Amino acid sequence: MSVEGGLHRSLERGTESGCDAIQIFTRSGRQWHAPPVRDEEAARFRSALAAGAPSPAVAHASYLINMGSPDPALAARSLEALVDEIDRCEVLGLPFLIIHPGAHMGEGIDAGIARIARSLDAALERRPRAKVRVLLENTAGMGTSVGHTFGQLAAIRDLSRHIGRTGICIDTCHLFAAGYDISTERGYHEVFEELLGSVGDGSVLAFHLNDSIGELGCRLDRHEHIGRGRLGLTAFWCLMNDARFEGIPMILETPKGPGMEEDRINLALLRGQIGAPRPRHGRKVAAGAGRTPRRAPSREAAGGEAQSPAAPGRRVVRIRAAKAGRRQPAGTGKAGKRRKVKENGKVGKAGKVGKVAGATPARRSVKRGGR
């Protein structure tokens, strides 16, 4: 949610858009310099939260931070910026700080994981009394980014001395782009069983809800409106009705326009999935894209590194809704082969889902992001 006009304005915009939760940048996402949060600004923000503004409000860290950088100067700068992000969350009373783990810059996945864990610990130890939890967001796998497999996310936390002060944020677009096929009900259950088996129950503390412009396994971070991309509606229907994630903030990072009308549409769509029958059409391919998604590349374990395929070429919401699209058979790849997928688990009771935040939505917290 935009903080133009003051941090408190993000809460007002969230209320206007119908969000239950919001995501903000407490400082510029693309500049190193950041003026401190003024006392009066923090007081106004906290007062709005106490008065019933969308809650929880969570923060997204600057995109410039790279905890995995082998360059000493960039690593030091990233550490200082992360400590500042933690301070800002504390002043504003924000429970979660969502951050991209970082990139290994050619040093390899193992080296990147170890460096990220050390940097994370260094920041947390600089602020031993901070209550905010740092959530590692899964990535799409572009370039040398770390965190596009569940094993990598789990390995970072396992190496940390402060695992209890961390958590996981799952971005649905990044998940699909990294090769995890959640576009069918069976695929969704299989992937989320793998996720929870890797990072542990109770570790997923936030979601970013986005459809994907790119195909399965494309490794591209390109967000689309709910149900309008390659991912389609079924994944969001499953998530909105999955009782395991009841009360967890879900944030929209879909494309924005003036007046935030797109957020209202996406929020209504997501909330409409709660308790609704399974979508008749699980996937809707974008106009002019009439190709079957390619088979996902193999995913590497925490210690290995996969090659990115030569494929072509965000906000926050508490959720209960989504939009339909064209359905593809589970595991169908470009060559037309069908991969057998074991169904692990069932959708939970209708109506018991997380919070959706687009700018600030409904019962499932769906939030709108401030990207």
C-alpha positions, 0 to 999 in steps of 0.5 A, a space after each residue: 500500500 502506498 505511503 504517499 502523504 505519510 505512513 498513516 495514509 497507507 492504513 486509510 487507503 487499505 480501509 478504503 480498498 476493503 483490506 483486512 491487512 496491508 503491506 508497506 515499505 517503511 523506506 524507499 525500496 530502491 534507495 539506500 538513504 532513508 530519513 528516520 521515522 519521526 516520533 509524531 509519524 510513528 504515533 499517528 500510525 500506531 494510533 490508526 492501528 489501534 483505532 481499527 485500521 487494517 491489521 496486521 500491517 507488515 513491512 517489505 524490506 528494500 530490494 537493494 538489500 542482498 544478504 548473500 553478497 560476497 562483496 564486503 562493501 555491499 554486504 556491510 551496507 545490506 546489514 546496516 539497511 536490514 538493521 534499520 528496517 528492523 528498527 522501523 518495524 519496532 517503532 511502528 509496531 509491525 509484527 513481520 518484515 518480509 525480505 528476499 533472501 539475496 543472491 550468491 552472485 556466482 559464488 554458488 548456492 551453498 556459499 549463498 545460503 551460509 552467507 545469508 544465515 550469517 548476515 541474518 543472525 548479525 542483524 538480529 543480534 544487533 537488536 536482541 530485544 526486537 519483537 519483529 520476525 523476519 520472513 524469508 520470501 521464496 523467489 522465482 529463481 531469476 539469476 543467482 537468487 537464493 530461496 527458490 526451493 523449499 530446501 534452500 529456505 529451510 537450510 537458511 533457517 537451520 543455519 541460523 542461531 535465531 530460527 524462532 525470530 524468523 519465518 517464511 512468506 510464500 509468493 504464489 507467482 514465485 512458487 509457480 515460476 520456480 517450477 512448483 505446479 500448484 495450478 491443479 488441486 492435486 498439485 496444490 496438495 502435493 506442493 504444500 505437503 512438501 513445503 510444510 515438510 521442509 520448513 515445518 508447521 507454523 513457519 509460513 506466516 504470510 502469503 503474497 497472492 499473485 498470478 503469473 504472467 510466465 509459464 510453469 518453471 520460467 524463473 521470471 518474477 512477473 505478476 498478473 491479476 488473480 485468475 488472469 495468468 498462467 497459474 489460474 484460479 484453482 490454486 487460489 481456491 485451494 488456498 482460500 479454503 485451506 484451514 491450515 492457513 486460517 488467520 494468516 495475512 495474504 497480500 496482493 502484489 498485482 498490477 495497480 492502477 488509479 483508484 485501486 479498482 483492480 485491488 477491489 476486483 482481485 479481493 472480491 474474487 479471492 473472497 468469493 472462493 471461500 466456501 464456493 464449489 471448486 472452479 469449473 475452469 482452473 486456468 485461464 491463459 492470457 489472450 494470445 498465449 495459447 500454448 501449454 505450459 512447459 514442463 517445470 525444470 527439475 528443482 535442486 536440493 538445498 546444496 545443488 544449483 539448477 540451470 535457469 531455462 531459456 524462457 522469455 520474459 505486486 501488492 498485499 491482501 487478506 484473502 477469501 476470493 479469486 478468478 477463473 481460467 482455463 484448466 490444464 491437466 496436472 503435470 501436462 508439459 509441452 511434450 504432452 506427457 502427464 506426470 502422476 501426482 499423488 494427492 496429499 490431503 484435502 481442502 479444509 473447511 470452507 470459510 476458515 482461511 487466512 487474511 487477505 490483503 490487497 490494500 486491506 481486505 477481508 477475513 483471510 487477511 489479504 493485503 496489497 503490497 507497496 511495490 
